[in-house]
């Protein structure tokens, strides 16, 4: 059974930084593409970033490009999302997800990020 546990969320002022972590257990982490998604209150969940299992290929939503960085440590079964220059519109519950083949089959419980203006 694959489990994902996010941490690192919290309250930060606009312009500040946070680093989210997601630890994966029970699966073959190093073979998964990993993604970060977020869902703001009253809105649909949206894609934020993803990283290939090799770690060399990353992709970002336009809204976070240049501010967020996704990375992974396969030895620690962990994926990270470094978030800099945070804006109030980044406020959301952030989820990590694992894609073992063609879709994101496994999801974490989410961690709240709140950015105050």
Buried (B, 14 or more C-beta within 10 A) or exposed (E): EBBBBBEBBEEBEEEBEBBBBBBBEEBEBEEBBBBBBBBBEEEEBEBBBBBBBEBEEBBBBEBBEEBBBBBBEBEEBBBBBBBBEBBEEBBBBBBBBBBBEEEBEBBBEBBEBBBEE
